[in-house]
């Protein structure tokens, strides 16, 4: 029985004492980019350590990278070169129970870890294992911080069933089934995963970045600094302090569907979004210049007049404010950001919406002067007052409590509009 259990639980995998570069990759919009070889270490004895893990990213880690997986009782340990079993069988959650115990400062940055069985990533990344195997799918949370966080994960694996007939174990040449007796479900294998999680950092006086990329900008002290996003979609220009702090500077241009539903669709407006995620403060000696670049292609069939658009700012409570008069349009902005667009002096990066049509901001206000005594009596469980504003769930990173507020208001505001439309 013990020989069988040892054979069953010792998985023959790719064991290596060297740095590996091709076995772990992340799947960001299905591009399957690899972790740099200098950031990834597999000890071959059940431990993997990965540096420069990025927030808000999905990683695929083959369990083969842990090397030999053996269970804790020394009597069950065997040399994995002498036996083999299916890696996918180990990933079968009907047969094995996987547990993940997170620890360290970065544990809150790990959104989820799940076992994905019989996965093939070779079509996404040529360096992935060529055959189907079991992966750990690791999803990290977003963070606006600039310091590195260490997260450790202790992974335990236990057999679920006691009948050896439920498990497949073949001899090394796969010619015959070996083993007899019951499987002891109390035995377990332990794997150790260490993640060093940090935002991508960019430093220097001039930086060109893509929209949607999460990064921390490290300004050059006492110098003029410029960040240009995408194909001149936006730009920031500022004179840094003598000891300028780093700041999170991601720009998302994803459509906020609730804003479209609530404000854009009723007036048939085209909307463009500039969401500086985290709404961070710029460490400048004076107010920085922010330019919202032209978002449309000049070759499009319909091109708005850039001197006749409307610009709105979305606050953290979900309110839109018309800030058109605070922006100035220029074709070059050559003395500051250097791109065509609408510029404003600011210390804080916000969330802005450019519209080709004036929006009706009063649409979110709901008046109800027909409150009955019965409704008043129920106000303890559904309390609003005349003129309360129904706050749209924008989908912005800072709108965590907005959907809850909208749900409470909708219980008593009989004419409230429903938000349906969903939005990188």
C-alpha positions as CSV (number, residue, x, y, z in Angstrom):
1,X,0.0,0.0,0.0
2,X,2.7,2.5,0.9
3,X,4.6,1.7,-2.2
4,X,1.5,2.4,-4.2
5,X,0.8,5.7,-2.4
6,X,4.4,6.8,-2.8
7,X,4.2,6.0,-6.5
8,X,0.9,7.8,-6.8
9,X,1.9,11.0,-5.0
10,X,5.4,11.5,-6.3
11,X,4.9,13.3,-9.5
12,X,7.6,13.2,-12.2
13,X,8.0,16.8,-13.3
14,X,10.6,19.1,-14.8
15,X,13.0,19.6,-11.9
16,X,15.7,22.2,-12.2
17,X,18.1,24.0,-9.9
18,X,18.7,26.8,-12.4
19,X,16.8,29.9,-13.4
20,X,13.9,29.2,-15.7
21,X,12.6,31.7,-18.2
22,X,10.2,29.9,-20.5
23,X,7.9,28.1,-18.1
24,X,6.0,30.9,-16.6
25,X,4.2,33.6,-18.6
26,X,1.3,35.9,-18.0
27,X,-1.8,36.2,-20.0
28,X,-2.6,39.9,-20.6
29,X,-5.3,40.2,-23.2
30,X,-4.3,36.7,-24.4
31,X,-0.7,37.8,-25.5
32,X,1.0,35.4,-23.1
33,X,4.1,37.4,-22.5
34,X,6.9,35.8,-20.5
35,X,8.4,36.7,-17.2
36,X,12.0,37.8,-17.6
37,X,14.4,35.0,-16.8
38,X,16.2,37.2,-14.2
39,X,12.9,37.6,-12.3
40,X,11.9,33.9,-12.0
41,X,13.5,31.2,-9.9
42,X,12.5,27.5,-9.5
43,X,14.5,25.6,-6.9
44,X,13.3,22.2,-8.1
45,X,12.4,21.1,-4.5
46,X,8.8,22.3,-4.4
47,X,9.6,26.1,-4.3
48,X,9.2,28.9,-6.8
49,X,10.0,32.6,-6.3
50,X,9.0,35.3,-8.8
51,X,10.2,38.9,-8.8
52,X,8.5,41.9,-10.5
53,X,5.0,40.4,-10.4
54,X,2.7,43.1,-11.7
55,X,-0.6,44.1,-10.1
56,X,-3.8,43.7,-12.0
57,X,-2.4,40.9,-14.1
58,X,-3.2,37.2,-14.7
59,X,-0.3,34.7,-14.5
60,X,-0.2,31.0,-15.5
61,X,2.2,28.9,-13.5
62,X,2.7,25.2,-14.6
63,X,2.9,23.0,-11.6
64,X,5.7,21.2,-13.4
65,X,7.9,24.2,-12.4
66,X,7.8,23.1,-8.7
67,X,9.9,20.0,-9.6
68,X,9.2,16.8,-7.8
69,X,6.0,16.8,-5.6
70,X,6.2,14.4,-2.7
71,X,4.0,14.0,0.3
72,X,5.1,14.7,3.9
73,X,5.5,11.2,5.3
74,X,9.2,10.1,4.6
75,X,8.0,6.6,4.1
76,X,6.0,7.7,1.1
77,X,8.8,9.7,-0.6
78,X,10.3,8.1,-3.7
79,X,12.6,9.2,-6.5
80,X,10.4,10.8,-9.2
81,X,12.8,9.6,-11.9
82,X,11.7,6.1,-11.1
83,X,7.9,6.6,-11.2
84,X,5.5,8.7,-13.2
85,X,1.9,9.7,-13.0
86,X,-0.3,12.2,-14.9
87,X,0.3,15.8,-14.0
88,X,-3.3,16.4,-15.1
89,X,-4.5,13.8,-12.6
90,X,-2.8,15.7,-9.8
91,X,-4.8,18.8,-11.0
92,X,-8.1,16.9,-11.0
93,X,-9.9,18.5,-8.1
94,X,-12.2,15.5,-7.9
95,X,-9.2,13.5,-6.8
96,X,-7.0,16.0,-5.0
97,X,-7.8,18.9,-2.7
98,X,-5.7,22.0,-3.2
99,X,-5.4,24.6,-0.4
100,X,-3.7,28.0,-0.5
101,X,-2.6,29.8,2.6
102,X,-1.5,33.4,1.8
103,X,0.9,35.4,4.0
104,X,3.1,38.5,3.9
105,X,2.5,42.2,3.2
106,X,1.3,41.5,-0.4
107,X,-1.3,38.9,0.4
108,X,-4.1,41.3,-0.2
109,X,-2.7,41.9,-3.7
110,X,-3.4,38.3,-4.6
111,X,-7.0,38.4,-5.9
112,X,-7.3,34.6,-6.5
113,X,-5.3,31.4,-7.1
114,X,-7.1,28.5,-8.8
115,X,-6.1,25.2,-10.2
116,X,-6.8,24.9,-13.9
117,X,-6.5,21.3,-15.2
118,X,-5.7,20.1,-18.7
119,X,-4.7,23.6,-20.0
120,X,-2.8,24.2,-23.2
121,X,-1.0,27.6,-23.6
122,X,1.4,26.7,-26.3
123,X,-0.9,28.3,-28.9
124,X,-0.6,31.6,-27.0
125,X,3.1,31.4,-26.2
126,X,5.5,29.2,-28.1
127,X,7.7,28.7,-25.0
128,X,4.8,27.3,-22.9
129,X,4.6,23.5,-22.4
130,X,3.7,21.9,-25.7
131,X,1.2,19.6,-24.2
132,X,-1.8,20.1,-21.9
133,X,-0.9,20.3,-18.2
134,X,-2.1,21.7,-14.9
135,X,-1.6,25.3,-14.2
136,X,-2.0,27.6,-11.2
137,X,-4.0,30.6,-12.4
138,X,-2.8,33.6,-10.3
139,X,-4.7,36.9,-10.5
140,X,-3.3,39.9,-8.8
141,X,-5.2,43.0,-7.6
142,X,-4.6,46.5,-8.6
143,X,-2.6,48.8,-6.3
144,X,-1.6,52.5,-6.6
145,X,1.4,52.0,-4.2
146,X,5.0,52.3,-5.4
147,X,6.7,50.0,-2.9
148,X,7.3,46.3,-3.3
149,X,5.2,43.8,-1.4
150,X,6.2,40.2,-0.6
151,X,3.4,37.6,-0.6
152,X,4.1,34.0,0.3
153,X,1.7,31.2,-0.5
154,X,1.8,27.7,1.1
155,X,0.1,25.2,-1.1
156,X,-1.1,21.9,0.2
157,X,-2.4,19.0,-1.9
158,X,-4.3,16.0,-0.4
159,X,-5.8,13.0,-2.0
160,X,-9.6,13.0,-1.6
161,X,-10.5,9.4,-2.1
162,X,-9.3,6.2,-0.4
163,X,-9.8,3.7,-3.2
164,X,-6.6,3.3,-5.3
165,X,-8.8,2.3,-8.2
166,X,-9.8,6.0,-8.5
167,X,-6.2,6.9,-9.4
168,X,-4.1,6.0,-12.4
169,X,-0.5,5.0,-11.8
170,X,1.6,3.3,-14.5
171,X,5.1,2.0,-14.4
172,X,7.8,4.1,-15.9
173,X,7.3,2.6,-19.4
174,X,3.5,3.1,-19.0
175,X,3.0,-0.6,-19.6
176,X,1.4,-1.8,-16.4
177,X,-0.7,-0.6,-13.5
178,X,1.1,-0.8,-10.1
179,X,-0.3,-0.6,-6.6
180,X,-2.8,-2.0,-4.2
181,X,-4.4,-1.1,-0.9
182,X,-6.1,2.0,0.4
183,X,-4.9,5.5,-0.2
184,X,-4.3,7.5,3.1
185,X,-6.2,10.8,2.6
186,X,-4.5,12.3,5.6
187,X,-1.1,12.6,3.8
188,X,-0.3,15.9,2.1
189,X,2.3,17.5,-0.1
190,X,3.5,21.1,0.5
191,X,4.6,23.6,-2.2
192,X,6.0,27.1,-1.5
193,X,5.4,30.1,-3.8
194,X,6.9,33.5,-3.2
195,X,5.7,36.6,-5.2
196,X,7.4,40.0,-5.1
197,X,4.6,42.3,-6.3
198,X,5.4,45.8,-7.5
199,X,4.1,48.3,-10.1
200,X,6.2,48.9,-13.2
201,X,8.3,52.0,-12.6
202,X,9.3,54.6,-15.2
203,X,11.8,57.4,-14.5
204,X,13.2,60.2,-16.5
205,X,12.3,63.6,-17.8
206,X,10.4,62.3,-20.8
207,X,8.3,59.2,-20.8
208,X,6.1,57.6,-23.5
209,X,3.7,55.0,-22.2
210,X,0.7,53.1,-23.5
211,X,-2.9,53.9,-22.3
212,X,-4.1,51.2,-20.0
213,X,-0.6,50.4,-18.6
214,X,-0.3,50.5,-14.8
215,X,2.9,52.1,-13.7
216,X,4.5,54.4,-11.1
217,X,6.3,57.5,-12.4
218,X,9.5,58.6,-10.7
219,X,10.1,62.3,-11.6
220,X,13.5,63.8,-12.1
221,X,13.9,66.3,-9.2
222,X,14.1,70.0,-10.0
223,X,13.5,69.3,-13.7
224,X,10.6,69.6,-16.2
225,X,9.0,66.2,-16.6
226,X,6.7,65.1,-19.4
227,X,4.5,61.9,-19.7
228,X,2.8,61.3,-23.1
229,X,0.2,58.5,-23.3
230,X,-0.4,56.4,-26.3
231,X,-0.7,58.1,-29.7
232,X,-0.9,61.6,-28.1
233,X,-4.1,60.6,-26.3
234,X,-3.0,62.7,-23.3
235,X,0.1,64.3,-21.7
236,X,1.3,65.7,-18.4
237,X,3.9,68.4,-18.1
238,X,5.3,69.6,-14.7
239,X,8.3,71.0,-12.9
240,X,9.2,68.5,-10.2
241,X,9.9,69.4,-6.6
242,X,13.5,69.1,-5.2
243,X,12.5,65.8,-3.6
244,X,9.6,64.7,-5.8
245,X,7.6,61.7,-4.7
246,X,6.7,58.9,-7.1
247,X,3.1,58.6,-8.1
248,X,0.8,56.2,-9.8
249,X,-0.1,57.5,-13.3
250,X,-2.2,54.9,-15.2
251,X,-4.5,56.3,-17.8
252,X,-7.5,54.2,-18.7
253,X,-9.6,55.1,-21.8
254,X,-12.2,52.4,-21.4
255,X,-15.8,53.4,-21.9
256,X,-17.9,53.7,-18.8
257,X,-21.1,52.2,-20.0
258,X,-23.3,53.6,-17.1
259,X,-22.3,57.1,-18.1
260,X,-23.2,56.4,-21.7
261,X,-26.6,54.9,-20.6
262,X,-27.4,57.7,-18.2
263,X,-26.1,60.8,-20.0
264,X,-24.8,60.0,-23.5
265,X,-27.6,57.9,-25.0
266,X,-30.5,60.2,-24.2
267,X,-28.9,63.0,-26.3
268,X,-27.2,60.8,-28.8
269,X,-23.7,61.9,-27.7
270,X,-20.3,60.5,-28.6
271,X,-18.2,60.2,-25.4
272,X,-14.4,59.8,-24.9
273,X,-13.0,58.8,-21.5
274,X,-9.8,59.8,-19.7
275,X,-9.6,58.1,-16.3
276,X,-6.4,58.7,-14.4
277,X,-6.8,55.7,-12.1
278,X,-6.4,56.6,-8.5
279,X,-6.7,60.4,-9.1
280,X,-3.2,61.0,-7.7
281,X,-1.5,64.3,-6.9
282,X,1.4,65.4,-9.1
283,X,4.5,66.4,-7.0
284,X,5.2,69.7,-8.8
285,X,6.5,73.0,-7.7
286,X,3.5,74.7,-9.3
287,X,0.3,73.4,-11.0
288,X,1.0,70.9,-13.7
289,X,-0.3,71.1,-17.3
290,X,-2.6,68.3,-18.3
291,X,-3.6,68.0,-21.9
292,X,-6.5,65.7,-23.1
293,X,-5.4,64.8,-26.6
294,X,-7.7,64.4,-29.6
295,X,-9.3,61.0,-29.2
296,X,-10.7,60.5,-32.7
297,X,-9.0,59.8,-36.1
298,X,-9.1,62.7,-38.5
299,X,-9.9,60.2,-41.3
300,X,-13.1,59.1,-39.6
301,X,-16.4,59.8,-41.4
302,X,-17.5,62.0,-38.5
303,X,-15.0,64.3,-36.8
304,X,-16.3,66.8,-34.1
305,X,-15.1,70.4,-34.0
306,X,-12.5,70.4,-31.2
307,X,-13.3,74.0,-30.4
308,X,-17.0,73.1,-29.8
309,X,-16.9,70.1,-27.5
310,X,-17.9,69.7,-23.8
311,X,-15.7,68.4,-21.1
312,X,-17.0,66.9,-17.8
313,X,-15.2,65.8,-14.7
314,X,-16.4,62.8,-12.7
315,X,-15.9,62.9,-9.0
316,X,-15.5,60.1,-6.5
317,X,-19.1,60.2,-5.6
318,X,-20.3,59.7,-9.2
319,X,-21.3,63.3,-10.0
320,X,-20.5,64.9,-13.3
321,X,-19.5,68.6,-13.4
322,X,-19.2,70.7,-16.5
323,X,-15.5,71.9,-16.6
324,X,-15.4,73.0,-20.3
325,X,-14.5,76.6,-19.4
326,X,-11.5,75.4,-17.4
327,X,-9.8,73.9,-20.5
328,X,-8.1,75.7,-23.3
329,X,-7.8,74.2,-26.8
330,X,-4.5,74.4,-28.7
331,X,-3.2,72.7,-31.8
332,X,0.3,72.2,-30.5
333,X,0.8,73.2,-26.8
334,X,4.5,73.4,-27.9
335,X,5.6,75.2,-24.7
336,X,4.2,72.5,-22.4
337,X,2.9,69.0,-23.3
338,X,3.6,69.3,-27.0
339,X,0.4,67.6,-28.2
340,X,-2.9,68.9,-29.7
341,X,-5.8,69.0,-27.3
342,X,-7.5,70.6,-24.4
343,X,-5.3,71.7,-21.5
344,X,-5.8,72.6,-17.8
345,X,-3.6,73.6,-14.9
346,X,-4.0,71.1,-12.1
347,X,-2.3,69.4,-9.2
348,X,-4.5,66.3,-9.1
349,X,-5.2,63.9,-12.0
350,X,-9.0,63.3,-12.4
351,X,-11.5,61.4,-14.5
352,X,-12.6,63.4,-17.5
353,X,-15.2,62.8,-20.3
354,X,-15.2,64.7,-23.6
355,X,-18.6,64.9,-25.4
356,X,-19.5,66.2,-28.8
357,X,-22.9,67.2,-27.4
358,X,-23.9,69.0,-24.2
359,X,-25.1,66.5,-21.6
360,X,-28.2,66.9,-19.4
361,X,-26.7,66.7,-15.9
362,X,-30.1,67.1,-14.3
363,X,-31.1,63.6,-15.6
364,X,-29.8,62.0,-12.4
365,X,-32.0,64.1,-10.1
366,X,-35.3,62.5,-9.2
367,X,-38.1,64.6,-7.5
368,X,-41.0,62.8,-5.8
369,X,-43.6,65.0,-4.1
370,X,-46.2,62.2,-3.7
371,X,-44.8,60.5,-0.7
372,X,-47.5,58.7,1.1
373,X,-47.8,58.1,4.9
374,X,-47.1,54.5,4.3
375,X,-43.9,55.3,2.5
376,X,-42.9,57.7,5.2
377,X,-43.4,54.9,7.8
378,X,-41.0,52.7,5.9
379,X,-38.3,55.4,5.7
380,X,-36.2,53.7,8.4
381,X,-35.5,50.9,5.9
382,X,-35.5,53.0,2.7
383,X,-34.5,56.5,3.5
384,X,-34.2,59.3,0.9
385,X,-35.4,62.9,0.6
386,X,-36.8,64.9,-2.2
387,X,-34.1,65.9,-4.6
388,X,-31.7,63.1,-3.7
389,X,-29.4,62.3,-6.6
390,X,-29.2,58.8,-8.0
391,X,-25.5,58.1,-8.4
392,X,-24.5,56.1,-11.5
393,X,-22.2,53.1,-11.1
394,X,-19.4,54.3,-13.4
395,X,-17.2,51.3,-13.3
396,X,-14.2,53.6,-12.3
397,X,-11.7,52.2,-9.9
398,X,-12.7,54.6,-7.1
399,X,-16.5,53.9,-7.5
400,X,-16.5,50.9,-5.0
401,X,-19.5,52.2,-3.0
402,X,-21.4,53.9,-5.8
403,X,-23.4,50.8,-6.8
404,X,-24.5,50.3,-3.2
405,X,-25.6,53.9,-2.9
406,X,-27.6,53.7,-6.2
407,X,-29.4,50.5,-5.0
408,X,-30.5,52.2,-1.7
409,X,-31.8,55.3,-3.5
410,X,-33.7,53.3,-6.1
411,X,-35.8,51.6,-3.4
412,X,-37.7,54.9,-2.7
413,X,-37.1,57.0,-5.9
414,X,-40.0,55.7,-8.0
415,X,-38.9,57.3,-11.2
416,X,-35.2,56.5,-11.0
417,X,-33.6,55.4,-14.2
418,X,-32.1,51.9,-14.4
419,X,-28.5,51.5,-15.4
420,X,-28.0,48.7,-17.9
421,X,-25.1,49.2,-20.1
422,X,-21.8,47.5,-19.3
423,X,-18.2,48.6,-20.5
424,X,-10.2,47.2,-21.0
